[in-house]
Amino acid sequence: MTARTIQRRVSAPAGDFAPRLHPVLRRVYAARGVNDEGTLGLGLDRLLPVSSLEGLEGATELLLRHRASGRRILVVGDFDADGATSSALVVRCLRKLGFSDAGFLVPNRFKYGYGLTPEIVALASQQQPSLIITVDNGISSQAGVAEANRRGIEVLVTDHHLPGTELPAAAAIVNPNLPQSRFGSRALAGVGVAFYLMAALTRRMQQQSDPVAATVNVADVLDLVALGTVADLVQLDHNNRILVAHGLKRIRARRCVPGIVALLQEAKRDPARIVAQDLGFAVAPRLNAAGRLDDMSIGIECLLTDDEQTARSLAARLSQLNEERREIEQRMQEEAATAVRKVHIDSGGELASALCLYDESWHQGVVGLVASRIKDRVHRPVVAFARAEEAVAGRIDSGSGIDMGARKPGTSPILLRGSARSVPGVHIRDVLDAVATRYPDLIEKFGGHAMAAGLTLKESALTLFTTALIEESARWFDAGRQGIIESDGELSPEEMTLATAFELRDGGPWGQGFPEPAFDGEFAVIDTRVVGERHLKLRVRACQSGEILDAIAFRYFEHAGAADGAGGSAAAASAFKLKFANGTARLAYRLDVNEYLGARRLQLIVEHIC
């Protein structure tokens, strides 16, 4: 397996900041291209103008025409947290703006497919809508839009995914990633695009002196924008950082939807103290679990309700689904890790430029998580496959996993649905596009972006696809760029304090493309123990200052087991103690505030141990 290494970030001038800014934050910001107060400012007045996103004028006119008709409008969203927040945001805003019949539809993706498929349009037509609005999907739904047009239903596509060579014949399209777009942020999440649409609609209605619109403040939904943006792992460019920062402020002040508060409380997070990472690690997985195992409608209803008791009940259900998801994922991860070790041994210790993993018992709603975990271990693109639901007779049972039914002779070929996760330098959607161009009949359909994608192919095509994927990934893959943890340098004894940890926490929002500060240094390992079977708890002494600190390396033994072929956490823990007992180690770490029983202590979150 590829070893992980620590690499210092490229140093940059400290920049022109106000004297009150902490010296560590000055260095951190400069290393991320923020070098003055202007680029640091996160006021809403610095948001890219709504008028600068192409397509909004036509989309607004379309919405106003359907408002006047009073007929039903259906929002069709994706099945993840970005799709759920987008759906809830648009439905909330339309209802506030006086659209008399606005609803949503998020069918089971395993039965109806991804995006606006003809099957979903047929289902939607039963509600007799005059307009379908897609959120976080639709840019690749040529067939679905054509079917809606055939049925006399207009379609407004809002999406942020990369388009193919042909656009759907929709009445209006809003997508910052269209080739001709000059909008200043191609990193908007689906919920960000939905926010801009609703902001444009609200402004137009207010300019027309609409009495209903006069009472609407579109900033009220920024809590949903923050959640969806963080959850979708889009780049936190300046525009997205503004959206997330103001959404977090609303949540901390509890000026947010009750569902977000309820989900945070389920995760034992204090809404008043949350940061962006809490949305990503505590709230988003609970929302996503609904789309992975059950029906994302549960998550959308949780974000739509204004009743706190209903929100708590739905949040509890989402937490239950998340626990079921964890159990399924853990089993699948163990099976995947075993498969990777076998490939590693069979290949003589050298892995190919990409990996394909498949097990007929795997659940298609969880393969994306497995691909992500294995990608983090092997530092290569990974595609994990499961059988499509039409090949699965049973449903999820939390006690026994998946009940696979026997296929009848003469039925259609078995289809596999795969989730791909990639690494820096390998644009996975473009890789899939190249494979599809080279082998036109190999992939049934695919879509996605640089770091994540989804695809469907026949089970009989898996071997050829694996070969083609490896060959094409090799054109992009650079082993020298993989497994690197970037560090913001070493902290002096005066800087390694609780006060610094608070400054860094409040200096965000941190996230994809604007990474949370990480540091490195030499530490003496005093004591180690296993926590929760997967995590490594340490007590270390800083070699510079002699201060003794608590530290924790989350999921350390998952990585150790995969990398070393260890048989589990016990074996990996024994190996660690033998290696570092009474010795020193170089740690890559983040500063964290550990709050326990009212006391606050400095803690290191260990990213890597050399």
Legacy VTK file of the C-alpha trace (Angstrom):
# vtk DataFile Version 3.0
C-alpha trace
ASCII
DATASET POLYDATA
POINTS 610 float
0.000 0.000 0.000
1.058 3.592 -0.513
2.554 5.044 2.658
1.293 8.362 3.943
3.782 11.204 4.251
3.764 14.635 5.871
4.546 17.575 3.616
4.753 21.203 4.642
2.504 23.650 2.819
4.160 26.203 0.605
4.914 29.184 2.820
3.568 32.568 1.811
3.917 36.137 3.091
1.823 36.667 6.195
-0.345 39.239 4.436
-1.929 42.498 5.486
-4.258 41.677 8.352
-5.516 43.591 11.360
-3.128 43.376 14.350
-5.753 41.525 16.402
-5.553 38.447 14.139
-3.763 35.529 15.801
-0.251 34.908 14.358
-1.028 31.250 13.624
-4.170 32.232 11.715
-2.096 34.721 9.704
0.179 31.901 8.535
-2.708 29.523 7.902
-4.714 32.019 5.856
-1.684 33.029 3.789
-1.009 29.378 2.918
-4.571 29.203 1.549
-4.277 32.291 -0.606
-6.021 34.657 1.806
-3.630 37.532 2.395
-5.650 40.626 3.311
-8.748 41.691 5.177
-10.658 42.047 1.910
-10.352 38.394 0.893
-10.978 37.393 4.497
-14.294 39.225 4.723
-17.376 36.990 4.789
-20.162 39.558 4.762
-23.265 38.852 2.683
-22.500 42.028 0.737
-19.474 40.192 -0.701
-21.594 37.360 -2.133
-21.454 37.042 -5.917
-24.429 38.995 -7.314
-27.545 36.951 -7.971
-27.846 38.573 -11.387
-24.461 37.142 -12.440
-25.667 33.515 -12.554
-26.835 32.768 -16.068
-30.284 31.329 -16.667
-31.991 32.879 -13.663
-33.989 35.437 -15.602
-35.690 32.827 -17.772
-36.154 30.492 -14.797
-37.799 33.280 -12.784
-40.209 34.127 -15.618
-41.103 30.431 -15.877
-41.833 30.216 -12.144
-43.977 33.355 -12.146
-46.027 32.043 -15.041
-46.751 28.818 -13.160
-47.515 30.750 -9.970
-50.193 32.625 -11.844
-51.733 29.357 -13.075
-52.043 28.011 -9.531
-51.284 24.490 -10.735
-49.080 21.982 -8.945
-45.298 22.346 -8.963
-43.187 19.326 -8.052
-39.585 19.536 -6.854
-37.639 16.401 -7.805
-34.449 16.136 -5.787
-31.427 13.930 -5.453
-31.268 11.338 -2.687
-28.359 12.759 -0.653
-28.030 15.600 1.862
-27.434 18.174 -0.874
-30.585 17.006 -2.630
-32.579 16.955 0.604
-31.564 20.470 1.617
-32.177 21.719 -1.942
-35.660 20.190 -2.000
-36.584 21.574 1.409
-35.224 25.022 0.534
-37.175 25.345 -2.731
-40.440 24.008 -1.283
-40.151 26.289 1.772
-39.468 29.355 -0.367
-42.199 28.641 -2.912
-44.777 28.197 -0.177
-43.695 31.447 1.519
-43.899 33.239 -1.821
-47.509 32.242 -2.329
-47.198 29.275 -4.662
-50.427 27.561 -3.738
-49.493 23.973 -4.607
-45.774 23.218 -4.215
-44.599 19.747 -3.227
-41.675 17.392 -3.663
-40.991 13.926 -4.994
-37.883 11.878 -4.238
-38.629 8.304 -5.308
-36.572 5.312 -4.308
-33.449 5.597 -6.472
-32.957 1.830 -6.536
-36.293 1.347 -8.295
-36.466 4.474 -10.435
-32.821 5.316 -11.077
-30.780 8.467 -10.661
-31.878 11.871 -11.903
-35.104 12.725 -13.686
-35.681 9.375 -15.380
-38.723 8.620 -17.574
-39.929 6.305 -14.790
-39.848 9.159 -12.272
-41.675 11.430 -14.713
-44.381 8.768 -15.108
-44.712 8.609 -11.321
-44.749 12.405 -11.019
-47.445 12.703 -13.693
-49.900 10.969 -11.361
-49.927 14.230 -9.342
-50.662 16.220 -12.523
-47.996 18.912 -12.108
-47.633 21.693 -14.640
-43.937 22.164 -13.763
-41.149 19.927 -12.463
-38.142 21.600 -10.845
-35.066 19.399 -10.539
-32.623 20.227 -7.760
-29.101 18.778 -7.566
-29.832 16.678 -10.668
-31.272 16.837 -14.150
-28.407 18.109 -16.294
-27.919 14.608 -17.744
-31.627 13.702 -17.851
-32.299 14.054 -21.565
-34.700 11.098 -21.669
-36.601 12.171 -18.558
-37.038 15.757 -19.759
-38.175 14.473 -23.152
-40.767 12.279 -21.440
-42.003 15.236 -19.369
-42.311 17.341 -22.518
-44.261 14.536 -24.193
-46.682 14.572 -21.258
-47.111 18.343 -21.399
-45.087 18.990 -18.214
-42.520 21.788 -18.354
-39.154 21.238 -16.641
-36.845 23.688 -14.879
-33.424 22.083 -14.355
-31.241 23.352 -11.508
-28.018 21.418 -11.044
-24.308 21.799 -10.393
-22.995 18.583 -11.932
-20.934 18.619 -15.113
-23.056 18.415 -18.266
-22.507 15.960 -21.072
-22.221 16.845 -24.742
-26.004 17.237 -25.026
-28.219 19.304 -22.732
-31.793 18.281 -21.895
-34.551 20.127 -23.745
-35.813 21.843 -20.588
-37.806 25.070 -20.484
-34.983 26.615 -18.424
-31.606 25.471 -17.064
-29.595 26.986 -14.209
-26.149 25.458 -13.714
-22.885 27.333 -13.016
-20.958 24.524 -14.715
-22.415 24.972 -18.182
-19.559 25.505 -20.663
-20.541 29.093 -21.489
-21.097 30.155 -17.872
-19.079 33.124 -16.607
-20.425 32.951 -13.066
-17.624 33.488 -10.556
-18.059 30.231 -8.637
-18.321 26.851 -10.322
-18.138 25.294 -6.854
-21.755 25.982 -5.868
-23.474 22.914 -4.449
-26.931 21.972 -5.662
-28.392 23.782 -2.668
-26.354 26.866 -3.564
-27.871 26.908 -7.058
-31.341 26.494 -5.526
-30.636 29.398 -3.167
-29.647 31.692 -6.039
-32.830 30.733 -7.897
-35.048 31.506 -4.919
-33.136 34.747 -4.255
-33.736 35.841 -7.863
-37.417 34.915 -7.653
-37.885 36.759 -4.358
-36.158 39.878 -5.703
-38.240 39.899 -8.888
-41.479 39.597 -6.915
-40.395 42.338 -4.507
-39.571 44.604 -7.465
-43.134 43.989 -8.652
-44.361 45.144 -5.199
-45.827 41.751 -4.411
-47.181 41.996 -0.830
-46.349 38.370 -0.042
-42.740 38.668 -1.215
-42.291 41.847 0.814
-42.337 39.754 3.999
-39.798 37.162 2.756
-36.079 37.279 3.592
-34.297 34.645 1.522
-31.373 34.700 3.977
-33.652 32.784 6.357
-32.792 29.545 4.490
-29.004 29.895 4.726
-28.952 27.209 7.426
-30.072 24.728 4.763
-27.493 26.111 2.323
-24.697 25.621 4.851
-25.720 22.048 5.599
-26.014 20.995 1.958
-22.792 22.751 0.911
-20.689 21.159 3.633
-22.310 17.749 3.182
-21.629 17.656 -0.573
-17.882 18.287 -0.094
-17.758 21.018 -2.729
-14.835 23.424 -2.731
-15.194 26.087 -0.063
-14.220 28.980 -2.285
-14.863 32.511 -1.032
-18.495 32.496 -2.154
-19.270 29.154 -0.502
-17.464 30.206 2.664
-19.781 33.214 2.893
-22.853 31.007 2.497
-21.625 28.489 5.074
-20.477 31.116 7.584
-23.882 32.820 7.645
-25.726 29.505 7.776
-23.664 28.509 10.805
-24.468 31.810 12.499
-28.179 31.147 12.084
-27.859 27.637 13.511
-25.843 28.824 16.512
-28.526 31.418 17.212
-31.227 28.736 16.689
-32.711 30.797 13.873
-32.850 27.663 11.760
-35.266 24.878 10.892
-36.131 22.657 13.883
-34.909 19.582 12.000
-31.274 20.726 12.025
-31.409 21.350 15.773
-33.011 17.934 16.322
-30.365 16.169 14.225
-27.566 17.952 16.101
-29.094 16.934 19.411
-29.349 13.325 18.218
-25.602 13.528 17.570
-25.029 15.098 20.998
-23.769 18.364 19.500
-24.558 21.744 21.052
-26.115 23.906 18.297
-24.684 27.026 19.934
-21.102 25.808 19.446
-21.146 23.977 16.142
-18.615 24.372 13.337
-18.791 23.248 9.720
-17.286 19.855 10.577
-20.269 19.108 12.821
-22.577 19.452 9.852
-20.366 17.152 7.801
-19.760 14.447 10.398
-22.870 14.578 12.589
-25.854 15.824 10.577
-25.106 14.849 6.975
-24.628 11.099 7.632
-28.041 10.925 9.300
-29.716 12.611 6.348
-27.791 10.495 3.865
-28.773 7.292 5.660
-32.382 7.849 4.608
-31.417 7.998 0.951
-29.064 5.044 1.261
-31.381 2.620 3.043
-34.931 3.887 2.947
-36.667 6.957 1.567
-35.100 10.439 1.500
-38.596 11.837 1.997
-38.019 11.264 5.716
-35.021 13.593 5.637
-36.814 16.255 3.591
-39.833 16.192 5.905
-37.463 16.612 8.850
-36.125 19.793 7.222
-39.576 21.039 6.176
-41.485 20.749 9.422
-41.771 23.727 11.755
-43.030 21.563 14.616
-40.239 20.711 17.077
-41.823 17.466 18.271
-42.250 16.203 14.711
-38.662 17.193 13.943
-37.380 15.247 16.973
-39.373 12.172 15.969
-38.076 12.250 12.380
-34.510 12.935 13.562
-34.699 9.885 15.834
-35.784 7.763 12.869
-32.890 9.110 10.812
-30.458 8.269 13.617
-31.830 4.732 13.718
-31.311 4.385 9.962
-27.783 5.716 10.382
-27.004 3.010 12.925
-28.300 0.378 10.521
-26.155 1.922 7.792
-23.080 1.723 10.033
-23.610 -1.973 10.690
-23.995 -2.733 6.992
-21.042 -0.539 6.084
-18.781 -2.154 8.689
-19.425 -5.615 7.264
-18.891 -4.407 3.717
-15.698 -2.578 4.682
-14.247 -5.699 6.251
-15.053 -7.714 3.122
-13.592 -4.993 0.916
-10.409 -4.784 2.994
-9.978 -8.550 2.691
-10.368 -8.261 -1.080
-7.797 -5.450 -1.232
-5.272 -7.469 0.778
-5.733 -10.372 -1.627
-5.174 -8.085 -4.622
-2.127 -6.671 -2.850
-0.658 -10.125 -2.319
-1.551 -11.388 -5.787
0.059 -8.349 -7.397
3.332 -8.853 -5.553
2.879 -5.766 -3.414
2.151 -3.309 -6.239
-1.419 -2.126 -6.681
-2.722 -0.950 -10.038
-3.612 2.688 -10.664
-7.272 1.995 -9.746
-9.324 -0.665 -7.960
-12.726 -2.205 -8.708
-14.486 -4.058 -5.889
-17.685 -6.087 -6.113
-19.656 -8.483 -3.971
-23.113 -9.679 -4.939
-24.323 -9.306 -1.344
-23.364 -5.658 -1.007
-26.011 -2.967 -0.640
-25.994 -0.424 -3.429
-26.825 2.435 -1.089
-23.586 1.959 0.869
-21.006 1.184 -1.833
-20.065 4.867 -2.089
-18.973 4.899 1.542
-16.956 1.713 1.050
-15.269 3.175 -2.025
-14.399 6.300 -0.056
-12.927 4.385 2.894
-10.840 2.092 0.703
-9.672 5.052 -1.400
-8.383 6.689 1.780
-6.412 3.541 2.585
-4.852 2.769 -0.782
-4.641 6.323 -2.199
-6.022 5.296 -5.567
-9.354 5.701 -7.339
-11.791 3.029 -6.175
-15.054 1.903 -7.718
-17.292 -0.280 -5.543
-20.192 -2.163 -7.164
-23.381 -3.777 -5.937
-26.206 -5.454 -7.771
-28.982 -3.126 -8.816
-32.168 -3.609 -6.826
-34.036 -5.306 -9.651
-31.574 -8.199 -9.116
-32.306 -8.277 -5.375
-35.438 -10.051 -4.220
-35.247 -9.114 -0.541
-34.895 -5.854 1.352
-32.614 -4.717 4.125
-32.949 -6.529 7.395
-30.927 -4.913 10.161
-30.180 -8.266 11.719
-29.164 -10.333 8.731
-28.143 -7.879 6.005
-29.413 -8.474 2.490
-31.573 -11.406 1.488
-30.573 -12.229 -2.087
-33.290 -13.907 -4.107
-32.777 -16.414 -6.915
-33.022 -15.036 -10.435
-35.439 -16.624 -12.839
-33.996 -18.111 -16.034
-34.324 -15.943 -19.118
-34.582 -12.628 -17.282
-32.657 -9.531 -18.365
-28.903 -9.263 -17.627
-27.843 -8.461 -14.087
-27.028 -4.766 -13.728
-24.421 -3.401 -11.331
-24.497 0.056 -9.847
-21.128 1.477 -8.895
-19.871 4.429 -6.903
-16.446 5.835 -7.713
-14.256 7.910 -5.413
-11.040 9.465 -6.630
-7.779 11.039 -5.514
-5.999 14.312 -6.397
-5.013 14.447 -10.035
-7.507 11.847 -11.321
-10.728 13.411 -12.603
-12.927 10.364 -12.261
-15.824 11.585 -14.402
-13.436 12.354 -17.253
-11.846 8.911 -16.791
-15.270 7.286 -17.136
-16.015 9.462 -20.163
-12.777 8.295 -21.811
-13.636 4.650 -21.062
-17.123 5.133 -22.502
-15.682 6.749 -25.626
-13.216 3.913 -26.126
-15.834 1.214 -25.443
-19.188 2.765 -26.460
-21.372 -0.137 -25.269
-19.512 -0.901 -22.048
-21.091 1.542 -19.570
-24.880 1.821 -19.489
-24.781 5.323 -17.979
-22.567 7.458 -15.762
-22.263 10.930 -14.251
-20.490 12.900 -11.556
-17.534 15.193 -11.116
-13.807 15.211 -10.363
-13.746 13.308 -7.082
-16.934 11.235 -7.192
-19.096 9.586 -9.816
-21.745 6.932 -10.289
-22.249 4.427 -13.079
-24.264 1.435 -14.193
-23.030 -1.540 -16.206
-23.854 -5.177 -16.845
-22.292 -7.721 -14.517
-20.821 -9.490 -17.558
-18.934 -6.279 -18.466
-17.162 -5.932 -15.123
-13.882 -7.604 -16.131
-13.470 -5.492 -19.259
-14.469 -2.354 -17.373
-11.855 -3.043 -14.696
-9.127 -3.385 -17.308
-10.244 -0.236 -19.126
-10.494 1.753 -15.881
-6.969 0.780 -14.831
-5.559 1.661 -18.241
-7.243 5.055 -18.368
-6.518 5.934 -14.716
-2.836 5.223 -15.345
-2.803 8.182 -17.734
-3.807 10.479 -14.889
-2.381 8.791 -11.812
0.733 10.241 -10.181
1.897 8.171 -7.229
3.967 11.095 -5.983
0.816 13.130 -5.302
-0.905 10.445 -3.240
-0.940 9.760 0.479
0.311 13.240 1.340
-0.860 15.057 4.451
-0.161 18.757 4.145
1.003 20.435 7.317
0.949 24.095 8.310
4.260 23.551 10.060
5.293 23.156 13.666
3.737 25.018 16.561
5.955 26.645 19.140
5.265 25.913 22.837
3.660 29.365 23.119
1.292 28.557 20.258
0.207 25.081 21.358
-2.505 26.331 23.692
-6.211 26.108 24.276
-6.507 29.738 23.162
-4.958 28.876 19.786
-7.379 25.979 19.390
-10.331 28.328 19.929
-8.919 30.850 17.450
-8.529 28.150 14.810
-12.014 26.774 15.432
-13.555 30.218 15.059
-11.372 31.067 12.067
-13.342 28.874 9.668
-15.456 27.683 8.081
-12.946 25.040 7.028
-13.659 22.331 4.508
-12.945 20.993 1.041
-10.467 23.268 -0.754
-10.003 25.376 2.401
-8.645 22.682 4.725
-8.729 22.830 8.465
-5.275 23.710 9.827
-2.994 20.753 10.515
0.437 20.804 12.116
3.275 18.373 12.752
5.914 17.818 15.396
7.921 15.338 17.459
6.251 13.796 20.512
7.231 11.208 23.072
4.601 8.477 23.327
3.813 7.919 27.017
0.786 5.656 26.840
-1.608 4.119 24.283
-4.906 2.269 24.445
-7.649 1.123 22.086
-10.985 2.958 22.239
-14.110 1.617 20.577
-12.117 -1.127 18.820
-11.051 1.217 15.993
-9.566 4.322 17.599
-6.154 4.865 19.181
-6.024 6.988 22.325
-2.608 8.379 23.291
-0.878 10.422 25.934
2.091 12.233 24.468
4.750 14.681 25.610
5.666 17.539 23.297
9.405 17.328 22.742
9.793 21.111 22.588
7.852 22.092 25.700
7.585 18.891 27.724
3.828 19.428 28.113
1.768 16.235 28.382
-1.255 16.156 26.081
-4.150 13.879 25.236
-4.429 12.765 21.631
-6.676 10.504 19.600
-6.314 8.943 16.147
-9.795 8.119 14.875
-10.189 4.881 12.845
-6.459 4.268 13.213
-6.831 0.489 13.248
-8.948 0.443 10.115
-6.030 1.948 8.223
-3.450 -0.151 10.052
-5.309 -3.375 9.319
-5.626 -2.605 5.622
-2.079 -1.383 5.208
-0.260 -4.062 7.158
-2.500 -7.042 6.601
-3.206 -7.176 10.335
-5.991 -9.381 11.512
-7.797 -6.708 13.505
-7.407 -3.918 16.018
-5.795 -6.092 18.710
-2.967 -7.132 16.415
-2.471 -3.584 15.160
-2.502 -2.201 18.727
0.176 -4.676 19.809
2.291 -3.751 16.799
1.934 -0.063 17.604
2.983 -0.490 21.235
6.049 -2.503 20.230
7.054 0.144 17.716
6.552 3.266 19.807
6.873 2.128 23.433
9.014 4.681 25.298
9.960 6.227 21.962
9.147 9.273 19.889
6.887 9.704 16.892
6.235 12.473 14.407
2.547 13.326 14.452
0.452 15.223 11.961
-2.400 16.647 14.013
-5.131 19.229 14.427
-5.748 21.206 17.604
-9.071 20.442 19.229
-11.020 21.538 22.281
-12.180 18.541 24.313
-15.163 19.480 26.461
-16.013 16.952 29.155
-18.127 17.504 32.268
-17.884 21.251 31.840
-14.078 21.279 31.596
-12.219 22.296 28.440
-8.855 20.778 27.625
-6.517 20.892 24.676
-6.509 17.697 22.613
-4.683 16.635 19.480
-6.664 14.987 16.667
-3.990 12.828 15.048
-4.122 12.563 11.251
-0.991 10.468 10.818
1.766 8.840 12.857
5.232 8.432 11.350
LINES 1 611
610 0 1 2 3 4 5 6 7 8 9 10 11 12 13 14 15 16 17 18 19 20 21 22 23 24 25 26 27 28 29 30 31 32 33 34 35 36 37 38 39 40 41 42 43 44 45 46 47 48 49 50 51 52 53 54 55 56 57 58 59 60 61 62 63 64 65 66 67 68 69 70 71 72 73 74 75 76 77 78 79 80 81 82 83 84 85 86 87 88 89 90 91 92 93 94 95 96 97 98 99 100 101 102 103 104 105 106 107 108 109 110 111 112 113 114 115 116 117 118 119 120 121 122 123 124 125 126 127 128 129 130 131 132 133 134 135 136 137 138 139 140 141 142 143 144 145 146 147 148 149 150 151 152 153 154 155 156 157 158 159 160 161 162 163 164 165 166 167 168 169 170 171 172 173 174 175 176 177 178 179 180 181 182 183 184 185 186 187 188 189 190 191 192 193 194 195 196 197 198 199 200 201 202 203 204 205 206 207 208 209 210 211 212 213 214 215 216 217 218 219 220 221 222 223 224 225 226 227 228 229 230 231 232 233 234 235 236 237 238 239 240 241 242 243 244 245 246 247 248 249 250 251 252 253 254 255 256 257 258 259 260 261 262 263 264 265 266 267 268 269 270 271 272 273 274 275 276 277 278 279 280 281 282 283 284 285 286 287 288 289 290 291 292 293 294 295 296 297 298 299 300 301 302 303 304 305 306 307 308 309 310 311 312 313 314 315 316 317 318 319 320 321 322 323 324 325 326 327 328 329 330 331 332 333 334 335 336 337 338 339 340 341 342 343 344 345 346 347 348 349 350 351 352 353 354 355 356 357 358 359 360 361 362 363 364 365 366 367 368 369 370 371 372 373 374 375 376 377 378 379 380 381 382 383 384 385 386 387 388 389 390 391 392 393 394 395 396 397 398 399 400 401 402 403 404 405 406 407 408 409 410 411 412 413 414 415 416 417 418 419 420 421 422 423 424 425 426 427 428 429 430 431 432 433 434 435 436 437 438 439 440 441 442 443 444 445 446 447 448 449 450 451 452 453 454 455 456 457 458 459 460 461 462 463 464 465 466 467 468 469 470 471 472 473 474 475 476 477 478 479 480 481 482 483 484 485 486 487 488 489 490 491 492 493 494 495 496 497 498 499 500 501 502 503 504 505 506 507 508 509 510 511 512 513 514 515 516 517 518 519 520 521 522 523 524 525 526 527 528 529 530 531 532 533 534 535 536 537 538 539 540 541 542 543 544 545 546 547 548 549 550 551 552 553 554 555 556 557 558 559 560 561 562 563 564 565 566 567 568 569 570 571 572 573 574 575 576 577 578 579 580 581 582 583 584 585 586 587 588 589 590 591 592 593 594 595 596 597 598 599 600 601 602 603 604 605 606 607 608 609
